[in-house]
Amino acid sequence: MLFVRPRESEPPLDLPFRFAGCEETDPWHRALVAFLQEVRARTGSARTQEAYRCYLGAFFGRSAQGYPKHPASYSREDVHEFVHRKTWGSRGGGKEPSASTRNQRYSTISSFYRFAREFTTTGEDGRPTALFQRPLPTAGFRTSAPEIDYHALSEEELLAFFAAIPTTTVIGLRDRSLFLTYFWTARRAIEIASMRLGDIQKSIIVEGRQRRPGWVYHFRGKGRSAVEDVAELPGAAKAAIDTYLEASGRIRTICATDYVWVGTGKQTPLTPNAINWHIKGYARGAGLDPSRVSLHTFRHTAARMRYEAGEDIRSIQHLLRHKSLATTDRYLALLAGTADPGARLLEAKFGFLSRPDKQDFGEHIY
């Protein structure tokens, strides 16, 4: 077998990862290990490193012809087959990969081959030589435009969702505090789920020229996990967290290094699958379409409701940690809708069409 996905979340990089006909001492194997180490060093994320490992394992495990080849022999046809290869879920049955998945697959393969071009080994003449010297098999490949899949809950839907979460059980209070924190902070899934108690600290909040006591939380953002960020933790989120910890009895023994949201009888953070399972269940209980509700839905909902309430777009940009204001503007336009001033210009002349019971159509027919 060319690639076996390890069970550990962060396996050692010296585990076997053999290519067809290659020994572990082969320079391609060494290049792969070095590439994955660089990914981890650049992103600071073990999950990103593991994702790269999985994509590369799947790519080199099977070519377009159905069997593995030496990495130097893979062609543009092999890349195309892999990028568009159907995905297989836990319930079986293949389905077409999304644009985002296709882009991730292509980006991973492209990054590795570019790395192989710069990775030098000792040549036959004893001098450093580039490992890969052929045209890149990813050259000329065009990425796909990602699907726009922004969903935000209305006020009524948001209230219905939280009404579906029981407040008489520890699990209910745990989930309520978790999802309220996502809504109040507008953070991404990974930025909250792994929060530890020590990440929450008392602080002085500066707002304009005013200073007030409050709470902040530390997190690591998307794509730059090695860099720690900090933001205010709204009082409503802190209150919900305290209520959960008190009800669970953990408030008396929890340490700064302990995770805030854990599974029953466990000390490990809730997994993304567990969180998603609970979200879908509460959505069904609230009479909502489960396919339209995810952790990211709370981020979308928070952004839209803040914007509709009058929060400045630059403030929302900072909240969402968007590098570009244009990204925030597009984000809000898709969530809140954009004005159609032309329609208002036509209403003065053709507005009568919407009120047939109050208008005489005779004079408007030519």
N, C-alpha and C positions, 0 to 999 in steps of 0.2 A: 504494500500500500504506500502510495507516495505521500499522503498527508492524512494525519489523524488529528482531529481537533481535540486538544487536551481538555480535561475536565476542570483543571485549575483556572482561576480567573486571570492569573498572571504566571504562566509556566516559564521555566527557565529556557533561555534561548538556545541552549546546547542540546535540546531534544532532537532526535532524528528528523530530518526534513530532506529526504533524498529525492533527487531527480532520477529519471530513467537512465540506468547505466552509469550513474555517478556514485562515487563514494562520498562519505561525509567530509573528506579532506579536499574534495573538488573545489576549485575557486568559486564556482557558482553557488555552492552551499555557503561558503564563507561570505560571499557577497550578500546572500539573502539574510544571514544572521546580522551582518553589519547594517544592512538596510533597515531591518526591524528595530535594531538598537537606535538608529538615527531617528526613526519615526517616534519612538518613545521619548527620546531626548528632546525632540522638537515640539511635540504636543503635550508631553507630561501626562499622557493618558494611556493606561494599560488597556482600556477598552478599544481605543483607536488602534493600538498596536495589534490587538487580537483580531480586529476587523480586517486589517491589512493581511495578517497571517492567513485568515480564512479565505479571502479572495484569491490570494496567490496560490494557496493549496488547491483550490477548486480549478484554477486556470491551468496550472501545471499538471494536475491530475488527469486531464483529458483534453486532447486536441480536437479539432474539427473532424478528424477522421475517427474519433472514438477511442483513441489510445494515447498515452502520454509520449512526449518526445523530449529530446534534449532542449533546454531553454533557448539555446542559440538557434534552434531550428523552427521555432514558432513563427508563424506568418500573420499577415493582416487578416487572412481568412480565419485563423484560429482566434484572433482577438474579436472579430465580428461575431463568431459563433458563441464565444463566452459571454460577451456583453449582452447578447439577446437570448441567452439560455434561459429556459423557463425555471421559475423558482418552485421549490417544494416545501409545503408547510407540514405541520404536525399531523394534519388530517389527510395528507397525501394529495395527489392530483396536482399537476403542474399548471402554472398560470404565467402569463406574460409579465416580465419584470417592469416595474414602474420606471419613469424617466430618471428619478433620483437614484434608483438601484443601478441602472445602466451607466449613469455618470460616475458613480462610485467605483464600479467595476473597471471602467476605462481608466479613471484617474489612478487607481492602484497599479494597474499593469503598466501604464505609461510612466509613472514615477519610478517603478522598479527598473525598467529598461533604461531610463535616463541615468539612473544611479549606476547601472552596470556599465554604461559608457564611460563613466568617470572613475569607476573602481579599477585600480591598477593592480596587476599581479606581475610576477617575475617571468619574463619571456624566455624563449630558448636561448637568446643571446645574453641572458643575465640582466637585462635592462627592464625597467618598468614598462608595462604595456597594458593598454585598455582591455578590459575583459570582453566587452562587446563592441565590435567594430563594423557591424553591418547596419544598413538602414533600419530605423526603428520600426517594428511591426505595428506600432500605434500611429505612425505618421499619417496625417491627412484625415484621421478619424474625427468626425464631428460629434460633439456632445448633444444631448437631447434637451430641449427646453422643458424644465420641470413643470409638472402640473400644479396649477394654483388650487390649493385645497384649504382655504381659510374658512374656519367656522367659528362663529361667536354666538353665545347664548343670549337670548333676550332676558330682560329683567325677570319676567314670569318664569322662563325656563330655568334660570339660575336659582330662583327661590324654590322651584319644584324639585330641583336636584338635591339641594341641601335638606329639604323637607323629607326626602326619601331616606336620609341617613339617620339611623336611630341615635338618640341621645341618652339612652338608658343602659348601653353596653360599653365596655372598654373599647372594643373594636370600632364601634360607631363613633365614639369620641376621638379615637385615633384617626380614623379616616376623615372625619369632619375637620379636625385641626390641620391635617395634611393638605386637603383640598382647599381649605380657606387660605392657607399659607401660599399655595400656588396662585390663588386668585388675587390676594392682596399684594404679592410681590411681583407677579407677572414673570416669574422665572421659568426657565426651561426645566424639563424633567430631571436631568442629571444634576442640576444645580441645587435642588432641594432634597431629593430622596436620600442622599447620603449625608445630610446635615448631622453634626454631632452637637451635644449640648454646649461644649466649649466654643462652638462657632457663634453662639448667641451671647452678646455682652452688653452691659450697660454703657451708655455713652452720652455725650452732649451733642444734640442735633442742632446743626447750624442751618437756619432757614432765613435767607436774606440777611438782615441785621439782627435777627432775633436768635436767641439760644434757648434751648429747652432740654430737659432730661428725656431720655428715651432709650431705645434698644437698637442695636445694629446686629447684622449677621454677616459672616464671612462665607464666601463661596468661590468656586472655581468655574469660570465661564467656558462656553463652547469654543473649541478650537485653540484655546490658550489655557489649558487646564493647569499648566505649571505656574500661572500667574494668579495670585489670590486677589479677589475683589471684595468690596464691602458695600453694604447698602443698609438703609434704615429698615428695621422690622416693624411694621405697623402694630400698634398696640392691640388691635383686634386679633391679629395672628398670634401674638405673644399670649394673650389671654386664653385663646383656644388651646394652645400648646400646654399651658399650665394646667388647664382643666383636665386634659387627657393624662398628663403625668401624675396628677393627684389621684384621679380615678383608678389608674392602673397600679398605684402604690409605688411606682418607680421614683417618685419625687424624693423619697427618703434615702434611696441608695444610689441613684444615678450619678455617674461621674462625668467629668468634662469630656472624656474620650468616648463616652457611650453615644450610640446613635439615638436620635430623638424618636424616629418611627421604626419600630421593629415588629417582626412577626410574633405571634403568640408563643410565649415560652422561649423566645430566642433573643440573642443579642446582636444579630446581624440585621442590616437595613432591609426594608421591603424590596423585593426584586421588581423590575419594571413590569414583568408579566403579572405579578400579584397585584400591583397597583392598577394595571389596566383591567384586570378581571373585576376588581371592586368597582371601578368607574362604570364599566358596562352594566353591572348589576344594578347600581343605583340609578343609572340612566333609564333602564327598563322600568324600575320601580316608580320613576317619576313620569312615565309615559313618554319619554323622549326616544328618538332614534339612536340606538347605541353606536351606530357607525359614525354619527356626527359629534360624538362626545369623546374626547381624549384629554390627556394632561395638557396638551398644547391648546386645547379649547379654552382653558382658563386664562392662558396668556393672551389669546386673541380677545376674549371677553373683557379682560381688564383693560387692554389697550383701547378698545372701542368705547367702553363706558367712561374711561377717563377723558377721552377726547370729546365725547358728547357732553360731558359735565363741564367742559371748558378748559381742561388742562392744556398748557402750551405744548405745541408739537415738539419743541426742542427738549422739554422736560420728559416727554414720552420717549424720545429718542435715547436720552440718557438712561431712562428706566429699562428699556429693552436692550441696551448696550449695542445699538446699531452704529456701525462706523460712519454710515452715510445718512444724511437727512433725507435724501431721495428714497432710501430704502424704507424709512419710517413713513414717508408720505405715501408711497405706493401701498404699504402695509395697511395704513388707515383708510386709504381710498377703497381698497377691496373689502374692508370690513364694514366701513360706515357708508359707503356709496359716495358718488360724486354728484355735484349739482348739474342740472341741465338747464342753463339759462335760456337756451334757444326755445325750449318748450314753453317757458313763461311768456316769451314774446309772441308765440302763436296762440296762447290762450285767449288773448284779447279779441282775436278775430274768429277763432274756431271753438271757443269755449262752449258755445251754445249746443254743440254736438253732444255734450255730456248731459244736457238738460232738455231732452226732447219734450218733456211734459210742460215746460215753461216757455218754449220758443216756438215761433211760427216758421217752419222750414220753407214755406213758399217763397219768401223774399230772398232766400239764400240759394235757390235753385236757378241756374242759368240755362 
